[in-house]
Amino acid sequence: MTLVKSSPPPKAQPRKDAPINAEYQEKAKALLRDMIEGDYAMLAEKLNAMGIEITARGLENKISRGGFSAAFLLQCRDALGLQVIR
């Protein structure tokens, strides 16, 4: 019995690197910026009150990268007292 070596499977690419995600990251950033109306310090204070430790600068960086989770977006919505995401 001889064993045949097969080639390894292709290396998986992270979905976050898919080009289509750039469009949606921009939409998420714009949505969150609209929700806070540019007041990062206010949102940071409200998130901290919920137990989510983040500075205004850290929040600004996170939003500018646009790669935040849906959970973070919902946490921001709740911190702001918003019921519906437009």
C-alpha positions as semicolon CSV with decimal commas, in nm:
position;residue;x (nm);y (nm);z (nm)
1;M;0,000;0,000;0,000
2;T;0,149;0,332;-0,107
3;L;0,043;0,662;0,035
4;V;-0,011;0,948;-0,203
5;K;0,078;1,287;-0,072
6;S;-0,179;1,547;-0,152
7;S;-0,115;1,916;-0,156
8;P;-0,222;2,109;0,151
9;P;-0,550;2,300;0,131
10;P;-0,527;2,667;0,036
11;K;-0,466;2,902;0,324
12;A;-0,790;3,056;0,443
13;Q;-0,822;3,431;0,401
14;P;-0,992;3,623;0,680
15;R;-1,333;3,746;0,571
16;K;-1,260;4,086;0,721
17;D;-1,000;4,136;0,445
18;A;-1,255;4,085;0,166
19;P;-1,285;4,397;-0,052
20;I;-1,662;4,415;-0,008
21;N;-1,613;4,469;0,364
22;A;-1,449;4,809;0,306
23;E;-1,781;4,945;0,180
24;Y;-1,966;4,819;0,486
25;Q;-1,698;4,938;0,727
26;E;-1,743;5,289;0,582
27;K;-2,120;5,261;0,629
28;A;-2,076;5,144;0,990
29;K;-1,836;5,431;1,066
30;A;-2,076;5,685;0,915
31;L;-2,371;5,538;1,107
32;L;-2,190;5,550;1,440
33;R;-2,057;5,901;1,375
34;D;-2,411;6,016;1,295
35;M;-2,536;5,855;1,616
36;I;-2,286;6,042;1,834
37;E;-2,277;6,365;1,632
38;G;-1,899;6,384;1,680
39;D;-1,910;6,381;2,061
40;Y;-1,664;6,101;2,138
41;A;-1,617;6,213;2,499
42;M;-1,990;6,189;2,568
43;L;-2,013;5,837;2,425
44;A;-1,697;5,726;2,608
45;E;-1,848;5,850;2,935
46;K;-2,173;5,663;2,872
47;L;-1,992;5,343;2,772
48;N;-1,776;5,365;3,085
49;A;-2,093;5,397;3,294
50;M;-2,209;5,068;3,138
51;G;-1,880;4,902;3,236
52;I;-1,714;4,927;2,894
53;E;-1,379;5,093;2,961
54;I;-1,272;5,317;2,675
55;T;-1,131;5,668;2,644
56;A;-1,261;5,930;2,402
57;R;-0,937;5,895;2,204
58;G;-0,963;5,516;2,201
59;L;-1,322;5,544;2,084
60;E;-1,222;5,783;1,806
61;N;-0,950;5,542;1,693
62;K;-1,185;5,242;1,703
63;I;-1,445;5,423;1,495
64;S;-1,193;5,557;1,245
65;R;-1,063;5,203;1,182
66;G;-1,420;5,092;1,119
67;G;-1,354;4,730;1,210
68;F;-1,562;4,725;1,526
69;S;-1,807;4,446;1,601
70;A;-2,183;4,452;1,568
71;A;-2,191;4,400;1,945
72;F;-1,995;4,723;1,993
73;L;-2,234;4,910;1,762
74;L;-2,530;4,784;1,966
75;Q;-2,354;4,878;2,292
76;C;-2,311;5,231;2,158
77;R;-2,675;5,242;2,054
78;D;-2,784;5,135;2,403
79;A;-2,546;5,381;2,570
80;L;-2,704;5,659;2,366
81;G;-3,055;5,541;2,452
82;L;-3,146;5,481;2,089
83;Q;-3,410;5,224;2,005
84;V;-3,375;5,192;1,629
85;I;-3,074;5,211;1,403
86;R;-3,159;5,419;1,098
